Amino acid sequence: MNSKLLDLVKKRSTTRIFDSREVNSEDLLYCIRVAIQAPSGANRQPWRFLIIDDPLLRKELREKCEEQEKIFHENVNAELKEWFRSKQIMWHKPHLTSAPSLLAIFSDQNMVYATESTWLAIGYILIVIEEKSLSTVTYTPPHPKGLRELFGSPENFRLETILPIGYSADPKQKEERQSTEKLIYRNRWRELNV
Ligand SMILES: Cc1cc2nc3c(=O)[nH]c(=O)nc-3n(C[C@H](O)[C@H](O)[C@H](O)COP(=O)(O)O)c2cc1C
């Protein structure tokens, strides 16, 4: 099957190392323009986008996130610990200060389906970032509430993710996906591999 969209999403992968090239602010705006075309429960459009370009704020953000990450990594179960080790994911979050752009995305929890809808918008962003030949990592801090003070964001707005955005300098390969056949059932549920 030949599809431009399929090719694009097959090419997309998470980047945790960025080169120093700046991201054009028009490109960033374009990504957000695409994101807000996502559907949302009752069309509440519960998302907000915070561009973080103050170097001092980024430094503080990284420090706070790394504090949280140290505790998180000490306490994860053995299976996840091994997965993190195999991917060389540690508590260090250098991309919070080194990625050319940083975009935090919030959901208004006073609205119906706020989280579901905001993650749809995040999905749109991940694809449009690839369309622009940019890259990101869907970074989810362990305790987003603990970062609220830094941003001055209202209590009802939940931080869903922080996207460091830039051009990839990450040599890693795209992660494997399971085969489609294994994941589609017809009429009745069945176990994988049967
Ligand atoms: C909901 C969600 C949360 C994630 N949180 C993190 C994170 O906190 N840190 C990180 O390095 N990657 C995070 N990722 C990236 C995933 O590890 C990555 O998407 C996955 O391993 C598949 O790799 P790929 O994006 O290269 O295909 C997250 C992805 C999603 C969708």
PDBQT file of the ligand as one rigid body, heavy atoms in Angstrom, charges set to zero:
ROOT
HETATM    1  C1  LIG A 201       2.413   8.929  26.601  1.00  0.00    +0.000 C 
HETATM    2  C2  LIG A 201       3.875   8.874  26.305  1.00  0.00    +0.000 A 
HETATM    3  C3  LIG A 201       4.785   9.178  27.304  1.00  0.00    +0.000 A 
HETATM    4  C4  LIG A 201       6.163   9.160  27.043  1.00  0.00    +0.000 A 
HETATM    5  N1  LIG A 201       7.039   9.570  28.024  1.00  0.00    +0.000 NA
HETATM    6  C5  LIG A 201       8.352   9.606  27.744  1.00  0.00    +0.000 A 
HETATM    7  C6  LIG A 201       9.249  10.135  28.707  1.00  0.00    +0.000 A 
HETATM    8  O1  LIG A 201       8.860  10.620  29.773  1.00  0.00    +0.000 OA
HETATM    9  N2  LIG A 201      10.570  10.130  28.415  1.00  0.00    +0.000 N 
HETATM   10  C7  LIG A 201      11.046   9.646  27.221  1.00  0.00    +0.000 A 
HETATM   11  O2  LIG A 201      12.253   9.679  27.014  1.00  0.00    +0.000 OA
HETATM   12  N3  LIG A 201      10.208   9.169  26.274  1.00  0.00    +0.000 NA
HETATM   13  C8  LIG A 201       8.868   9.148  26.510  1.00  0.00    +0.000 A 
HETATM   14  N4  LIG A 201       7.996   8.707  25.533  1.00  0.00    +0.000 N 
HETATM   15  C9  LIG A 201       8.514   8.237  24.230  1.00  0.00    +0.000 C 
HETATM   16  C10 LIG A 201       8.384   6.721  24.083  1.00  0.00    +0.000 C 
HETATM   17  O3  LIG A 201       9.356   6.068  24.854  1.00  0.00    +0.000 OA
HETATM   18  C11 LIG A 201       8.515   6.356  22.593  1.00  0.00    +0.000 C 
HETATM   19  O4  LIG A 201       7.494   6.987  21.872  1.00  0.00    +0.000 OA
HETATM   20  C12 LIG A 201       8.416   4.854  22.378  1.00  0.00    +0.000 C 
HETATM   21  O5  LIG A 201       9.513   4.196  22.955  1.00  0.00    +0.000 OA
HETATM   22  C13 LIG A 201       8.330   4.485  20.898  1.00  0.00    +0.000 C 
HETATM   23  O6  LIG A 201       9.444   4.995  20.217  1.00  0.00    +0.000 OA
HETATM   24  P1  LIG A 201       9.282   5.915  18.904  1.00  0.00    +0.000 P 
HETATM   25  O7  LIG A 201       8.528   7.155  19.340  1.00  0.00    +0.000 OA
HETATM   26  O8  LIG A 201      10.697   6.241  18.502  1.00  0.00    +0.000 OA
HETATM   27  O9  LIG A 201       8.559   5.149  17.893  1.00  0.00    +0.000 OA
HETATM   28  C14 LIG A 201       6.618   8.760  25.760  1.00  0.00    +0.000 A 
HETATM   29  C15 LIG A 201       5.703   8.465  24.750  1.00  0.00    +0.000 A 
HETATM   30  C16 LIG A 201       4.353   8.543  25.008  1.00  0.00    +0.000 A 
HETATM   31  C17 LIG A 201       3.378   8.267  23.874  1.00  0.00    +0.000 C 
ENDROOT
TORSDOF 0
